[in-house]
């Protein structure tokens, strides 16, 4: 497959629902795309400004300060105390890494890339661009011999599916049985809400309770887009198996895949400050607490959504019918079919809208339910 074979970007199919929602007398409430709307924290913007004398090429491997900040962050926030700087690597956002990983690992025709059944579509796209075969499968027992790369997403986009320590350990065991690289996309790990994640940190694939003392063939992928409102900075990183990190570093040097130097400096500052992350989580919590009961009162069931940035909702009917109903209320959601063939009755509602607009959506849903 080549890039010429890729389908049109699927969000174009949402345009008619957006047009209908925009006709609402009180305006559109856009809950369709998870792009942050809250300000980038001042300390991070200051850090970016401080580093704008960026006359030299940046380091693909990352500055020493950034690499050390990533290592320290995994120890402090993710329960991974034993990383070294050769276990980490910055990326230009996480989407490019997800899309390019099969190619950078040398996968191609005949190779299988496993990804979640309900999933962010870039796992599938990345496999196809490399010429590999994407396979949706959640249960490690279903992961086939011959799989070369396995993606898990915890907490999941769009459904909030979150893997506990025992589940992660079982996934690691199965991946090792079949000799696959296991990559865990963990970009929403700071946003735990329900069940154990209300009080416990979401575990990483690199947690020593999971790895059995070996990071071989394991990768954790993380982004600062959500926890620090840095989507526009393209600020992310990976960590894990030093051998794979080294191979990826070599390839990325040749390809010029290096985050800009000012962004690297801002990332290091962001990773060392936990207070702005706590404050952002409370904003998302308040929006979630307003939207979820309103959706339920209006007849939606919320599935999963125990962590992450979205509510995964269904009325038990075709997702496009729910899209139309919501558009009639001036609310734009994301259609479940965008996230795989197994989500034809769900819609995804993002918490990344201004709080006043989320409250407005809740009022409309509650008003219709009376």
Buried (B, 14 or more C-beta within 10 A) or exposed (E): EEEEEEEEEEEEBBEEBBEBBEEBEEEBBBBBEBBBBBEBBEBBBEBBEEBEEEEEEBBBBBBEBBBBBBBBBBEEBBBBEEBEBBBBBBBBBBBBBBBBBBBBBEBEEEBBBBBBBBBBBBBBBBBBBBBBBBBBBBEBEEBEEEBBBBBBBBBBBBBBBBBBBEBBBBBBEBBBEBEBBBBBBBBBBBBBBBEBBEEEBBBBBBBBEBBEEEBBBBBBBBBBBBBBBBBEBBBBBBBBBBEBBBBBBEBBEEEEBBBBBBBBBBBBBBBBBEEBBEEBBEBBEBBBEBBBBBBBBBBBEBBBBBBBBBBBBBBEEBBBEBBBBBBBBBBBBBBBBBBBEBBBBBBBBBBBBBBEBBBBBBBBBBEBEE
